[in-house]
Amino acid sequence: MACKECGTGTSAIYQQDFKCNKWSLKQSATNPNWHSRCRLRANIHDESGSIQASIFGSIAEKILGFTATEVVENPKKINLKEIHELLENKTFLLQLRG
């Protein structure tokens, strides 16, 4: 879960009340300012080597083709092997920052 206002993530469980780690404000899980936030861990390879990266939010959802909320609500519909095979040979243009 993440604060929709500031994007700060929490370790909260879906549909349970929690606090924004940045603002320390307790919020209801039904509050429209809170949402599931997608995080994708990727191994990025090119001819020079490889690096691990974390991709967050709408960019991760666009790559995967579904939202974080869809994953939480329908975990059995998500086939990680199929997703890996689909993305394994795709080419992406990335801008990395450290």
C-alpha positions in Angstrom: 0.0 0.0 0.0 1.1 3.5 -0.7 -0.1 7.1 0.0 -1.6 8.4 -3.1 -0.6 11.9 -2.1 3.1 11.5 -1.6 3.8 7.9 -3.0 5.4 6.7 0.3 5.0 3.0 0.6 4.0 1.0 3.7 4.1 -2.6 4.7 0.4 -2.6 5.3 -1.8 -5.4 4.2 -4.4 -4.7 1.5 -7.8 -3.3 2.8 -6.5 -2.8 6.3 -6.1 0.6 8.1 -2.5 1.9 8.2 -0.4 5.0 8.5 1.6 7.0 5.9 5.2 6.5 6.9 6.0 10.0 5.9 3.1 11.9 7.5 2.4 9.5 10.4 -1.3 9.9 9.8 -3.6 6.9 10.4 -5.9 6.4 7.4 -8.8 4.1 6.6 -8.1 1.4 4.0 -11.2 2.6 2.2 -9.8 6.2 1.9 -9.5 7.0 -1.8 -6.1 8.6 -1.1 -4.6 5.2 -0.4 -3.9 2.6 -3.1 -2.0 -0.5 -3.9 1.4 0.3 -5.4 3.0 -2.0 -7.9 6.7 -2.7 -7.5 8.6 -4.7 -10.1 12.1 -6.0 -9.6 13.9 -6.5 -12.9 17.3 -7.7 -14.1 18.4 -5.5 -16.9 20.9 -6.8 -19.4 22.9 -5.4 -22.3 26.2 -6.1 -24.0 28.1 -4.4 -21.1 26.6 -6.4 -18.3 23.6 -6.5 -16.0 22.0 -4.6 -13.1 19.1 -5.1 -10.9 16.4 -2.4 -10.7 13.1 -1.7 -9.0 10.3 -0.2 -11.0 7.4 1.4 -9.2 3.8 2.5 -9.8 2.2 3.1 -13.1 5.3 2.3 -15.1 5.6 -1.2 -13.5 1.8 -1.7 -14.1 2.2 -0.8 -17.8 5.1 -3.2 -18.2 3.2 -6.1 -16.5 -0.2 -5.3 -18.1 -2.2 -5.2 -14.9 -2.5 -3.1 -11.7 -1.3 -3.9 -8.3 -4.9 -4.0 -7.1 -5.7 -6.7 -9.7 -2.8 -8.8 -8.4 -4.0 -8.5 -4.8 -7.6 -9.2 -5.6 -6.9 -12.1 -8.1 -3.5 -13.7 -7.2 -4.4 -17.0 -8.9 -4.9 -15.3 -12.3 -1.3 -14.1 -12.3 1.0 -16.6 -14.0 4.6 -15.4 -13.3 6.1 -17.9 -15.7 4.0 -16.6 -18.5 4.8 -13.0 -17.6 8.5 -13.8 -17.5 8.4 -15.5 -20.9 6.5 -12.6 -22.4 8.9 -10.0 -21.1 12.2 -11.9 -21.3 13.1 -11.0 -24.9 11.4 -7.6 -25.1 13.4 -4.5 -25.6 12.8 -1.4 -23.3 14.3 2.0 -23.4 15.3 2.9 -19.9 16.6 5.9 -18.0 18.2 4.9 -14.8 19.1 7.0 -11.8 21.1 6.1 -8.8 
